[in-house]
Structure formats: C-alpha cells, structure tokens
Amino acid sequence: MTHHKDPASGETGSRFIRRLRRAENGPLAIACLAYLAVISVFFTVFPGIDLAATSLFHRAGEGFPLASQPFFMRLRELGPFLVKLIAGSCVAVLLFAFLTGRIPDGLRLRTPLFLLSTLAIGPGLVVNALFKNNWGRPRPNAVDVFGGDAPYVSVWRITDHCDTNCSFVSGEASSSFWLVSLAFIAPVAWRKAVLVAVLPLIFALSANRVAFGGHFLSDTLMAWGLTLLVILAVHRLLYCTDLVERQAPAWRTAFLRKGAGLRHAVAASCEAGSRVLHRFLETMR
C-alpha cells in the first residue's frame, strides 16, 4: 500500500487510515462501496477461496478443534463483552442526563446516540435482522465439505438451506468492527491510537469466527464493509448535517426538559403516596 505524507499532522500513514482518523465520510463511503463490490465479485468468481480459508482450521474427524480451545473461547467472549460495556455506558450516560438534568463536561448527547444507533442499525438491523435471518447461507460447520449435510452456498445467493441465524454475513465480525466507531467520536489527536488498539482486535475476533467454523472468510469481510457504511451514514447525519447542527441545542433542551418533567412527576407521586401512607397510619392508632 502506498504511503503518503499527511500535511495536516506531519505523520506518515496510509491514505485510508488518515481518512478514517479524520472521519472523512465522502471518500471513505466511496472506498467502502468499492470494497464491497470487489469482495462480492472476487468471492463469486473464486468461491474456492472461501473453502480453502475454512479448510485451514478444519481437521477430518475432529471438526474445528480451535473451537474447543479455552484461549480462543475466551477470545470470542471478549467481543460481546466490549460491545455490552460500551453500549451500557452509553445508556447510563443518557439515563444520568435524563434523570439528573446534568451532562458531564465535554460530552455531547450525540456521542452516546451515535454509538447506540450505529450498533442498533449496523450489527442489529442490517446484519442480523436483514441478512443473517433471510439469506439462508449455511455456516461452514454445516456444509458437507466440513462434515455437515448442507451444500456450500456462494455470497449473495439466497437459499433455504438455513432457516435463521445463518452465515451471511457475520454478526460478530460486524459487532467487533463497530468498535471503529470509537475513532469517529474520539478527539482528533487520539483517533490514531484508538485505531491502533481496535483494528488488531477486530481482525483477531473476526478470524476467530472463521477458525471456529462459524463463518466463511467472505462473511467477515462483507460484514466489515456493511458496518462501516452504516457508521459513515449515521456519522454524516448526526455530525455533518446543517439541520442537525441547528436543531441540536433545541433537542438537547427538550431532552433535559422531559427529564425534569419526569423527576417532578415522580416527586409528586412520592409526596402523594407519603400523604396516603401517613393518613393510613393515623387511622391505625
């Protein structure tokens, strides 16, 4: 890959990494669409690559031995744990602001909203609800080549060989790639460090699914591109749209006002309940 000098930061790095670090939505979206097109054509023309990649981890009579190795089992658990931790933190921040009327210094409500919406739309709706539950591609461990009873099905081909939670595309590869969204909301000076931390982790978590026979290589690579497209679209909507920029203060005020209304309603209910309880206790004397 060609390396260029980054005039803005004085650092050397790949053009893609620089654009990702600076959240340049337009060029990244075009590159992402091109990536998805190339991956789709490549695995359609050369389906044997999928089978060859999976066969690296398959042993006749044993299946996929790495799937029962404690280290790799713990590695698989790391991805969902990080996703739940980040999503839970976002929910906690929104609830704290809603219930107390206070927003932590330096935090915009769009930050947790961006993270939660990209997670819900990308790994949630697009990957799991749309693709995995409708495309019917059997997982590698269910394919006859690897000891199962279903045929190999190429990318983008809809079949009935799998009813739900199927192979195309990888949900865990999608949710692990969602960690890239942290780079979009991190301060510019920290974005490279975030990418350096999450990109190897994304690769390890995604490769783990191939090693377990849970997904084909094409499933993971397609999941990356689809997830990045969702991240770019939501980021552009929330951070690069004039309408959102103009309305953000009003939405913030309305959010805090709703929280204040709820607090007042709860306080009034507690006060009324306290009076009823007091009168009841008076009658018991």
N, C-alpha and C positions, 0 to 999 in steps of 0.2 A: 504494500500500500504506500502510495506517495505521501511524503510528509512535507508540510509547509510551515513557514514561519507565521505565527499568529501576531499580526501587528497590534492588536488590542492589548494582549497580555505579555508579549515578548517571549512566549513559550513556544516550543515546538511540539506538534502533535498532529494526529490525523485530522483531516477536514471534518469527517463525521463526528469525531469526539469533540472537536471545538464547537461545532454547531449544536451538538447535544448539550454541551456545557452551557452554551449561551441561549439555549431554548429557542433556536431559530426555526419556527414552526413550518414556514413555507418550504424551504429547501429540504428539511427533514421529511415532510409529508410526501414530497415527490420522490425522494430517495426510498422511502418506505414502500410506496406503491410499486416502484420499480423492483425492489427487493422481493415483494410478494409475487410479482409476475414472473420473475426469474426463477424463484423457488418452485412455483407451480409448474412451469414449463419443464424445468430440469427433472423433477421427480415424476412427471408424466411421461417424459421421454425415456428416462432411465430409472424405472421402478426398482431395478435390481440393487441400486444403491441403498434403498431403504432396507431391503432384506439383508444385504451384506453388513450394514451397520448393526443391525439387531443380532445377526449371527455371531458377532464378536463376543457377545455376552451370553450366548446360549450354549449349553452342553447337552448332548444327546443323553437321554435317560435322567438328567438332573434338572432340566429346565433352565432357569435363570438363577444360578447359585448366589449371585451377589444380593438377590432379594432377601436372603435369609441371613446375611452378614450383619451383626449388630451395628457396626460403624455406619454402614450405608442406610440401615433402617433409621438410625438416629439422625443422619443427614437429611433424610426425607422429611422427618418431623420438624426440622429447623425452618423450612419454608413457611408452612402454615402457621407456625408459632410467631414468626416475624410479622406476617400479614395480620394476624389477630392482634398482636401487640400494637402495631401502628394504627390499625382501624379502631381498636378500643381506645387508644389515646385520643384519636380524633373525636370520637363520640364523647369522651369525658370532657374534652375542651369545650365542645359545643354545649353540653349539659351544664357545665360550670358557668359559662357565659349566660346561658338562658336563665338559670336558676338564681344566680347572684347578681346579674347585671354588670359584671366586671369581666373585662377581656384582658388577658395577660399582655404586658407591654411588648410591643414589637410584633404582635400577632394580628393578622387579618383573618376574618372569619372565612374568607375564600380559601385559605390554606387547608383546613380540615375538610371543607366542602369539596375542594379539588381532589384530595386524596380519596375520600369516600365515594365520590361519584365515578372516578376512573376505575376504582375497584369494582363497584357495582355494575357498571356498564361493560367494562372490558372482560375480566375473568368471569363475571357473573352472567350478564345477559348475552353478550356476543359469543363468548367461547362455550360456556356450559349450556345455557338455555337454547341458543340458536344452533351451534354446530354439533356439540357432543351428543345432544339428545335427538338430532334429526338426520345426521349424515350416515349413520349405520356402519361406520368402518370398524371392523373387528380389531381388537387390540392384538399386538404381536403374540402374546401368550395364548391367544385363542385361535391363531392361524395354524393351519395344518402343517406348514413347514416347520413350526416350532412346537409340535405336539398337540395342537388343538384340532378342531374339526371344521373351522371356517376357512374360506379361501382368502388369499391376500387381495385387498382392495386398494386401488391407487388413490391418490389425492383427488379431492373434489368430486369423487364418484359417489352418488347417493345409492345406498343399498339397504336391504332388510336383514343383513347378516348379524346385526347387533341392534337391540331394541332401544337401549338408553345408556347414558354414561359411557359412550363409545370412545374410540381412539382419536378421531379427527375433530378438533385439534386438542392439544394437551392443556388441561386446566391448570395443572401445577406449574408447567412451564410459563403459562400466561400469568399466574399469580406471582411467580418469582420475578418475571420481567417487570411486573407492576412496580417493583422496588425502584426502578429507574425514575418513577415519578417523583421520588425524593429529591433528585437532582434539579427538577424544574422549580421546586419551591425553596431550595436551599439558597443562601446568599451566593452571589456570583463567585466570590473568592473560594467558596467551599465546594463548588459543583464538581470540579475535577476530583477532589478527594472522595466525594460521595460515589462518583462513577468508578473510581479505582477500587472502592470497597465492594460495591454491589455487582459489578459486571462479572468478576470471577465466581461470585456466589451464584449468580443466575446460571452461569454455564454449568457449575457443579450440580445444582439442583435439577436442571433440565436433563443433563447427561445421566443423572441417576435414574430418571424415569425410563430412559432407553435401556439402561443396564438391567432394570427390573422387568423388562418385557412389557411395561405398561403402555408405552407409546413408541411409535416409529420416529426416526430422526426427522422426517418431514413434518410430523405433528408438532414437534417442539419448535422447529424453525418457523413454521407458519404461525404458531401461537405468538411468538415474539413480535412478528410484523403486525399482526392484528391488534395486539395490545398496545404497541407503540402508536398506531394510528388513532386509537381511542384516546390515549394520553394527549397526543398533539391536538386533536379536535377539541377536547374539553379545555385544555390549557388556552387555546386560542379564544374559545368562547368566554372564559372567565377572566383572562388577563389581557387579551389583545382586542377586545371589542369596545367601541366607544359607548354603546348603550349600557353595558355592564359597568364601565367606569363611571358613567354619570349617575346610574341608579344605585351603585354600591352603598353610598352613605345613607340613602333613604331605606334600603333593605336592612342595613345594619341597625338603624334606629328602630325600624318596625320589629325586628327580631328581639331587640332588647326590651321594647315596649310590651310585646307579647309575654316575655318572661316576667316583667314587672306585674302585668295583669294576673298571671298565674300565681305569683307569690302573694299578691293581695287577696286573691280568691281563696288560696289555701289558708292564709292567716285569718280571714273572716270565718271560714269554715271551722277552724280550730277554736276560734273565740266563741262561735255559736255552740259548738259541741261542749266546750268547757262550761258555758252557762247552763246547758241542759243537764249536764252531769252534776253541776252544783245544786240545781233545783231538785234533782232526783235524790241526792244525798241528804238534802234538807228534809225531804218527806220521810226519810228513814229514821230520823231522830225520834 
